[in-house]
Amino acid sequence: MLASADVETCPPCRARLKPTCQRPRSERSGCCPQLRRPWMCSSTCSARMSTMSLALLLWSCVQCLVALNSVHRRCALESGVSAETPETAAAEREDASLLQNRAQKEHVIPCIIHQTAPTHQLEGDEAKWVQTWKTKNPYCKHKLWNDTEIAALAKEKSPELLWPIWEGLSNVERADVFRYLVLWDQGGYYADTDAACVRPIATWEVPRNASMIVGYEFGHRWTENEREKFKFARTEQMEQWFFASAPQNPILLRCLELVRQRFAWGIQSTMFLTGPGVFSDAVHEFLEMNVPEALDEEVSYRSNATGIRTPGVKTRSFASEQLYGLGSWKVFLAAAGRVNPKATTEKWDPEEGNPSAFIYHHFAGSWKTLSDLTPKELEKLKAQEQKSLL
């Protein structure tokens, strides 16, 4: 039995504590219910708790736990029982591990918006579109990176993977690589400077436990002929003018690995080397591992496919507006209507336009070379050039 001098008190409420150190940790009693700790005293502490600051509460609970641990050890010594039993030692290691890894396991998307441009001086529509992110999200940090800064980031954060090939990448390809690298390193939201924010991030219909947000570029699978005609990298393509992620995302690391690999293979097409081809491949790898039946469904589709998309039938490997998780990482696959203009989705995928948009992409297309332009875009470019000559 403990002498009266050995009975400790709970610092927040001064209630007397009577620890029973011989019982398993999960069955002990202690302090304090308002902090949801594994200790609970006989008093509710509610009267005093309501008037104490958060800092004092946390400090008091630490004091309480330290005091209880001291009593537990003295009680064990007096009773001839070792304080460090295998059970208690394992429980303490488990508690420490849970506290240490809690933040990493949650994988929260931080509220910081990353964008990039050759310089910090933006003009015209580009400046207006970038301003929408600041205006609608005043509580978020906003960072506009210029070419010098993204090079410094690549050199500092990826000295062995990306920096050795940096000089071999075009400015557009560097901008592609930057978006994967900065969100892998720091997390947050990435948006091209021609993508405007439609409404505050806080109002987006995204599950709270999502650690990544990715949008379909279109809500259906293209045939190979259609893919080549419209200059797509993949028949089921993920857009990468906007996406969001928590730091250290394995999908983004995979993007960087694929860029390095394909550079060594001699691939020169921007869409396939650093653009939506790489991004779509990395996302699809994750989704395939998370949906075991996806491979069987693909076999079934190909064995019955005629190569021509049936009007009104939308074939797609993974449903949109769903959360796909592998371990602690959760990816929210947004419908095309969230990230593509309404006119585009109404023409090709009306059902994908029902969810209200997160962003509006203006398709300034400053990254495209002549080989990336569709026949319609080439005609438009020629018309603009002829007009400028008049």
C-alpha angles and dihedrals in degrees: 000000000000121000117234090256089059094058108101128205131228107251096217098050104012090230116155114257124210106188118198100209096179092067125083115274091248090059100045124106127223141121148359133002097186090061092046091231122158088252125077129182127208091255121071092220087212098134095051095034093061092060100043125096121241092248092054091047093054093045092047092051091052089052090049094052092047091050092048091049090052092051090047092055094047091048091050093049092049091050092047094244120129113248091214102063117165089250096052093042091052091047092051092049090049092050092049092048092051093050093046095049100037096098093045093050094052094056095197119194105237119226099248124119119212124197133162138210134161089260138004090253109096125179140189120349093353091061090046093051093048090050091060090069092054096043097048095040107039091155092060125084113242124206125185109194122203127206094267093052096048090051090052090050092052092049093048101040102032108028094151105032107038109009095067090060098036096103089052094058124087120234090259092051090049090054089052092050091045094060092054093044099046094049091044089052103036108008125217136108125321123199133169113241090250091058114091125203109242099192138358116292089233090066097052116119096236124135111257092233095055111124094185137028118205128171132210112237089213130009097234142045118265122219115243090255091053092046092055093043094053094039097244123159094213136024088231103035130185114212117233102189083097135019139133135217148168115247122277094027110175090214091061092045087053089053090056092047091051092050091054092045095049093045088057089049090058097247108160105175108108092214091056099034104048108347136077093317093065093040093049092048093053093047092046091051089056094046094047091053090049097048109051094186092056093089094050090049091051091052090051092048095050095045090057101032120117095194091248121098111234111233111254093014113109113198116193134155098222128030117238128234090042136115116237117193135189111182109313095342117094122188121197109209105208124207118254089249090066094063107018127072115269093239090059096049093044090056098046108015113017093173090056092059096065097087111079113254126259095197142005117229113207095193096224085169096203090150097060124105122204091265090057095054123100119230089259092051091049091053090050091049092050091049090052092049092049090049091052090054093056 
